[in-house]
Amino acid sequence: MLAPVLSVLVVLGLAGPANAAQAPEPVCSVTDKRLGELSGLVSDGSRWYAINDGGTKVQIFVLGRDCAVQRIISGSTDPYDVEDLARAADGTFWLADTGDNRKQRETIALLAVTPQGKVTLHRLTYPDGPHDAEALLLDASGTPYLVTKNPLGEAGIYRPAKALASPGPTPLERVGSINIKSTDTPGGPVAGFGSVLVTGGAVSADGKVVALRTYTDAYLFPAPDRDVAAALQREPVRVPLPDEQQGEAIAFDPDGTLLSASEGAGPIRAVRGAAALAADSAEEGAEAGGQSAGSGGEAAGGASGKGGVDTVPGLLLAVVVAGGVMFAWSKLRKRSG
């Protein structure tokens, strides 16, 4: 059963010092030209599974721990713009066909793919007009959440308002939003703004940590109750992922290692013990009385005291350079509708 809708805006003041974590370590490099736009990644502990951004048919690349492509799970369905990948407990892969840079799609889609390549289409509609979304989160019960990509700040959080239909469409409901502030972590294709754009998501194997990433950083939210919507109201741990050219992929190994990767040739990198950082943060918060909702239903979310860009100045800055951002933005997409 879906939890009640949460009308909250979580403001993350996270441009200050990152939480203690080791630097990402390269594990191996993806050199296969067929994976030149790696955008989504998941792990079953022995293999990794990856997808490209966009594409004209369903393709899930099965990788060894040496980054070599072992085989491809494929289906004949032609998606519009696939952006992220998740894997359910039963082994079903979920592809987020949710890219919409020009914000003109009447429906988006989730594609459920079996390990044998059978594809089931689930069309979806937003309640408030088109959005571009690159992050898919699948909770322990199999409920999907989408987090939008917004160059001017606020990223919306959506989930199906009722059981998924095939082909649908099934309406989505908005259950909250997040405003991530800029950081000084180097990397990304859009200087400065890469650190506020949500480009991928993942949930740990036990469902107790929810991750969102930007081009430059990962944010790990504790979910002790395995509730994704509730987790995204809490204070996260920030883990820098510096120097990724166009970092969009993020995943967890079952042991809690955080994995990240970028479009274009480059390494899959690992941050050992990352999931434990979020769990430790949650325990510290509980001992200190936790993070409580502020007046008017706004979650505390750690909006101040960490040297972050204030919300209003951040938005003003966004408006000032919006023209330049949108020009650069148009260059990022390999496929337009």
C-alpha positions as CSV (number, residue, x, y, z in Angstrom):
1,M,0.0,0.0,0.0
2,L,1.3,3.4,-0.9
3,A,2.0,5.8,2.0
4,P,0.2,9.2,2.2
5,V,1.3,11.9,-0.2
6,L,4.0,14.1,1.3
7,S,3.8,17.8,0.3
8,V,7.3,18.8,1.3
9,L,10.3,20.7,-0.1
10,V,13.6,19.4,1.2
11,V,16.4,22.0,0.8
12,L,19.8,20.5,1.0
13,G,22.5,23.0,2.1
14,L,25.3,20.7,1.1
15,A,28.0,22.9,-0.5
16,G,30.1,22.8,2.7
17,P,32.4,19.9,3.9
18,A,31.4,16.4,2.7
19,N,30.8,13.6,5.2
20,A,33.9,11.4,5.9
21,A,34.3,8.9,3.1
22,Q,37.2,7.5,1.2
23,A,37.8,8.9,-2.3
24,P,36.2,6.9,-5.2
25,E,38.6,4.2,-6.4
26,P,38.7,3.1,-10.0
27,V,37.8,-0.6,-10.3
28,C,38.0,-1.1,-14.0
29,S,37.4,0.9,-17.2
30,V,34.5,0.5,-19.7
31,T,36.1,0.5,-23.1
32,D,33.5,-1.3,-25.1
33,K,32.2,1.3,-27.7
34,R,28.7,-0.1,-27.4
35,L,28.5,1.4,-24.0
36,G,29.7,4.9,-24.9
37,E,26.7,6.6,-23.2
38,L,26.5,4.6,-19.9
39,S,23.7,6.1,-17.9
40,G,22.3,3.4,-15.6
41,L,24.0,0.7,-13.5
42,V,22.9,-2.0,-11.1
43,S,24.7,-4.9,-9.4
44,D,23.8,-8.4,-8.2
45,G,27.1,-8.8,-6.4
46,S,28.8,-10.9,-9.0
47,R,27.9,-9.0,-12.2
48,W,27.0,-5.5,-13.1
49,Y,24.2,-4.5,-15.5
50,A,24.4,-1.3,-17.5
51,I,22.3,0.7,-20.0
52,N,23.0,3.5,-22.5
53,D,21.3,6.8,-22.5
54,G,18.7,6.9,-25.3
55,G,18.8,4.0,-27.8
56,T,16.5,2.5,-30.4
57,K,15.9,-0.8,-28.7
58,V,16.0,-2.3,-25.2
59,Q,19.6,-3.3,-24.4
60,I,21.0,-4.3,-21.0
61,F,24.7,-5.0,-21.0
62,V,25.9,-7.7,-18.6
63,L,29.4,-6.8,-17.3
64,G,32.0,-8.9,-15.5
65,R,33.8,-7.3,-12.6
66,D,36.5,-6.4,-15.1
67,C,34.1,-4.2,-17.0
68,A,34.1,-6.5,-20.0
69,V,30.7,-7.1,-21.7
70,Q,29.8,-10.7,-21.3
71,R,26.4,-10.6,-23.1
72,I,23.5,-8.4,-23.9
73,I,19.9,-8.8,-22.7
74,S,17.8,-7.3,-25.5
75,G,14.2,-6.7,-26.6
76,S,12.6,-5.3,-29.7
77,T,10.8,-2.4,-27.9
78,D,11.9,1.0,-29.2
79,P,12.2,3.4,-26.3
80,Y,12.2,7.2,-26.6
81,D,15.0,8.2,-24.2
82,V,16.1,5.6,-21.5
83,E,17.9,7.3,-18.6
84,D,18.2,5.0,-15.6
85,L,18.1,1.3,-14.5
86,A,16.9,-0.5,-11.4
87,R,16.7,-4.2,-10.5
88,A,13.9,-5.7,-8.4
89,A,14.3,-8.4,-5.8
90,D,12.9,-11.0,-8.3
91,G,15.6,-10.1,-10.9
92,T,13.3,-8.0,-13.1
93,F,15.1,-5.0,-14.6
94,W,13.3,-1.7,-14.8
95,L,14.3,0.9,-17.4
96,A,13.3,4.5,-16.9
97,D,12.3,5.8,-20.4
98,T,11.8,9.2,-18.9
99,G,14.1,11.6,-20.7
100,D,12.4,14.6,-22.0
101,N,14.8,17.5,-22.5
102,R,12.3,19.6,-24.4
103,K,9.5,18.8,-22.0
104,Q,7.1,17.8,-24.8
105,R,6.2,14.2,-24.0
106,E,2.6,13.4,-23.2
107,T,3.6,10.2,-21.6
108,I,6.8,8.7,-20.3
109,A,7.4,5.0,-19.6
110,L,8.8,2.3,-17.4
111,L,10.0,-0.9,-19.1
112,A,10.0,-4.1,-17.1
113,V,12.5,-6.5,-18.6
114,T,13.0,-10.1,-17.5
115,P,16.5,-11.7,-17.6
116,Q,15.2,-13.5,-20.8
117,G,14.5,-10.2,-22.5
118,K,10.7,-10.2,-22.3
119,V,9.6,-6.5,-22.1
120,T,6.4,-5.1,-20.5
121,L,5.6,-1.5,-21.2
122,H,4.0,0.8,-18.5
123,R,3.2,4.3,-19.7
124,L,2.9,7.1,-17.1
125,T,1.6,10.6,-17.0
126,Y,2.6,13.5,-14.7
127,P,-0.1,15.4,-12.8
128,D,1.5,18.8,-13.6
129,G,2.9,18.7,-17.1
130,P,6.0,17.2,-18.7
131,H,9.3,16.9,-16.9
132,D,12.8,15.6,-17.7
133,A,13.8,12.8,-15.3
134,E,17.0,10.8,-15.1
135,A,16.7,9.1,-11.7
136,L,14.7,5.9,-10.9
137,L,14.4,4.5,-7.4
138,L,12.8,1.2,-6.7
139,D,11.8,0.5,-3.1
140,A,11.7,-2.8,-1.3
141,S,8.1,-3.4,-2.3
142,G,8.8,-2.7,-5.9
143,T,7.2,0.8,-6.0
144,P,9.1,3.0,-8.5
145,Y,9.9,6.6,-7.8
146,L,11.1,9.2,-10.3
147,V,13.2,12.3,-9.5
148,T,13.2,15.0,-12.1
149,K,16.2,17.0,-13.4
150,N,15.7,20.7,-13.1
151,P,18.4,23.2,-14.0
152,L,16.7,26.0,-12.0
153,G,16.7,24.1,-8.7
154,E,13.7,22.1,-7.4
155,A,13.6,18.5,-8.4
156,G,10.2,16.8,-8.0
157,I,9.6,13.3,-6.6
158,Y,6.9,11.2,-8.2
159,R,5.5,7.7,-7.9
160,P,2.5,5.9,-9.5
161,A,-0.8,6.9,-7.9
162,K,-2.2,3.4,-8.3
163,A,-1.0,0.0,-9.5
164,L,0.9,0.0,-12.8
165,A,-1.1,-0.8,-15.9
166,S,0.2,-2.2,-19.2
167,P,0.4,-0.4,-21.5
168,G,-1.4,2.3,-19.4
169,P,-1.1,5.1,-18.9
170,T,-1.0,5.1,-15.1
171,P,-1.1,8.6,-13.4
172,L,1.8,9.7,-11.2
173,E,1.5,11.6,-8.1
174,R,3.9,14.2,-6.7
175,V,5.1,13.2,-3.2
176,G,7.7,15.8,-2.5
177,S,10.7,17.7,-3.9
178,I,14.3,18.4,-3.2
179,N,16.4,21.5,-3.9
180,I,20.1,20.6,-4.0
181,K,22.6,23.4,-3.6
182,S,25.8,23.9,-5.6
183,T,29.1,22.4,-4.4
184,D,32.7,22.9,-5.5
185,T,33.3,19.3,-6.5
186,P,35.0,19.4,-9.9
187,G,33.5,17.7,-12.9
188,G,30.4,17.6,-15.1
189,P,29.6,19.1,-18.4
190,V,28.0,22.3,-17.1
191,A,30.4,24.2,-14.8
192,G,28.7,25.0,-11.4
193,F,25.3,23.8,-12.4
194,G,26.4,20.2,-12.7
195,S,26.3,19.9,-9.0
196,V,22.6,20.6,-8.7
197,L,21.2,18.5,-11.5
198,V,19.9,15.0,-10.4
199,T,21.2,12.5,-13.0
200,G,20.7,9.1,-11.3
201,G,19.4,7.1,-8.4
202,A,19.8,3.8,-6.5
203,V,18.5,2.0,-3.5
204,S,20.7,-0.4,-1.5
205,A,20.0,-4.1,-1.5
206,D,18.5,-4.1,1.9
207,G,16.4,-1.0,1.1
208,K,17.8,1.0,4.0
209,V,19.8,3.6,2.0
210,V,18.5,5.8,-0.9
211,A,21.0,7.5,-3.2
212,L,20.7,10.3,-5.6
213,R,23.5,11.7,-7.6
214,T,24.3,14.8,-9.6
215,Y,27.1,15.1,-12.1
216,T,29.5,15.7,-9.3
217,D,28.2,14.3,-6.0
218,A,26.2,11.5,-4.4
219,Y,23.7,12.0,-1.6
220,L,22.9,9.0,0.6
221,F,19.7,9.2,2.6
222,P,19.0,6.8,5.5
223,A,15.9,4.7,5.1
224,P,15.7,2.6,8.2
225,D,12.0,1.9,7.5
226,R,12.7,1.3,3.8
227,D,10.4,4.2,2.9
228,V,11.8,6.0,0.0
229,A,9.6,9.1,0.3
230,A,10.3,9.4,4.0
231,A,14.1,8.9,3.4
232,L,14.2,11.8,0.9
233,Q,13.1,14.2,3.7
234,R,16.0,13.3,5.9
235,E,19.5,14.8,6.2
236,P,21.7,13.0,3.7
237,V,25.4,12.1,3.6
238,R,27.3,13.8,0.7
239,V,29.9,11.8,-1.0
240,P,31.9,13.7,-3.7
241,L,32.4,12.0,-7.1
242,P,34.9,14.4,-8.6
243,D,36.2,14.5,-12.2
244,E,33.5,12.5,-13.9
245,Q,33.0,14.0,-17.4
246,Q,29.2,13.3,-17.4
247,G,28.5,11.3,-14.3
248,E,25.0,9.7,-14.6
249,A,25.3,6.2,-13.3
250,I,25.1,5.2,-9.7
251,A,24.5,1.8,-7.9
252,F,25.1,-0.2,-4.8
253,D,26.8,-3.5,-4.5
254,P,25.0,-5.8,-2.0
255,D,27.7,-5.1,0.5
256,G,27.0,-1.4,0.6
257,T,29.8,-0.3,-1.8
258,L,28.7,2.7,-3.8
259,L,29.4,2.5,-7.6
260,S,29.5,5.4,-10.0
261,A,30.3,5.8,-13.7
262,S,30.1,8.4,-16.4
263,E,29.1,8.6,-20.0
264,G,32.0,8.2,-22.4
265,A,35.0,5.9,-21.9
266,G,36.1,5.8,-18.2
267,P,36.2,3.8,-15.1
268,I,33.5,2.4,-12.8
269,R,34.5,3.7,-9.4
270,A,33.8,2.4,-5.9
271,V,33.4,4.0,-2.5
272,R,33.7,1.2,0.0
273,G,31.4,1.2,3.0
274,A,29.3,4.1,1.7
275,A,26.0,2.7,2.7
276,A,27.2,2.4,6.3
277,L,27.9,6.2,6.3
278,A,24.2,6.9,5.9
279,A,23.2,4.4,8.6
280,D,25.7,5.9,11.0
281,S,24.4,9.4,10.2
282,A,20.8,8.2,11.0
283,E,21.9,6.8,14.3
284,E,23.7,10.0,15.2
285,G,20.6,12.0,14.2
286,A,18.4,9.8,16.4
287,E,20.7,10.3,19.4
288,A,20.6,14.1,18.9
289,G,16.8,14.1,18.6
290,G,16.6,13.6,14.8
291,Q,15.6,16.0,12.1
292,S,12.1,17.3,12.5
293,A,9.7,19.0,10.1
294,G,9.7,22.8,10.3
295,S,6.7,25.0,10.3
296,G,4.3,24.8,7.3
297,G,5.3,21.2,6.6
298,E,8.8,21.9,5.3
299,A,11.3,19.2,6.3
300,A,14.4,20.4,8.1
301,G,16.7,18.9,5.6
302,G,19.9,20.7,6.9
303,A,19.3,23.9,4.9
304,S,21.8,26.1,6.8
305,G,25.0,26.1,8.7
306,K,27.2,24.2,6.2
307,G,28.3,27.0,4.0
308,G,25.9,26.2,1.2
309,V,24.4,28.7,-1.3
310,D,21.3,30.2,0.2
311,T,18.1,29.2,-1.7
312,V,17.1,32.6,-3.0
313,P,20.6,33.7,-4.2
314,G,21.0,30.3,-5.8
315,L,17.9,30.7,-7.8
316,L,18.8,34.2,-8.8
317,L,22.1,33.0,-10.0
318,A,20.3,30.3,-12.0
319,V,18.1,32.9,-13.7
320,V,21.0,35.2,-14.6
321,V,22.8,32.4,-16.5
322,A,19.8,30.4,-17.6
323,G,20.4,31.3,-21.2
324,G,23.9,30.0,-21.1
325,V,22.9,26.9,-19.2
326,M,20.1,26.0,-21.7
327,F,22.5,26.4,-24.6
328,A,25.0,24.0,-22.9
329,W,22.1,21.8,-22.0
330,S,21.0,21.4,-25.6
331,K,24.5,20.1,-26.4
332,L,24.3,17.3,-23.8
333,R,21.6,15.3,-25.6
334,K,22.4,12.9,-28.3
335,R,18.8,12.4,-29.2
336,S,16.0,14.9,-29.3
337,G,12.3,14.4,-29.8
